């Protein structure tokens, strides 16, 4: 109602590009962050990043607002989701492989350095795709799903790299 002190949080809406007034709200989860919504190749499935439960995780939902579930459960930061062309795998960048450090709030990955991972849509299988000095992030599938490009600062600055879909450079 716009009352001073109201708490607002980012939520996901879907609208036709030519009629933004027809937007419908898809999520109602709260949090301070909702980023990188990515629609699957079927036009129904969506993956996005949210800190709803304390850290940046990948979340899955269908375009009708149903089937909300958390895909990643590690204590690290997960970001940059990218659907495979056939819709069975999602690439993402994460610091989940980093050295674990103990803080006042618990054990968490040492933040900052990210690697590329893949996760099946059901969340059952996670594979680390890169393992290099520095960070690797912003993965993108080729249209055929045979190649993956990504950014890495392993050589001291941000360069674009390409690997096969199985993680081989």
Buried (B, 14 or more C-beta within 10 A) or exposed (E): EEEEEEEEBBBBEBEEEEEEEEEEEBBEBBBEBBEBBBBBBEEEBBBBBBBBEEBBBBBBBBBEBEEBEBBBEBBBBBBBBBBBBEBBBBBBBBBBBBEEEEEEEEEBBEEEBBBBBBBBBEBEEBEEBBEBEBBBBBBBBEEEBEEBBBBBBBEEEEEEBEBEBEBEE
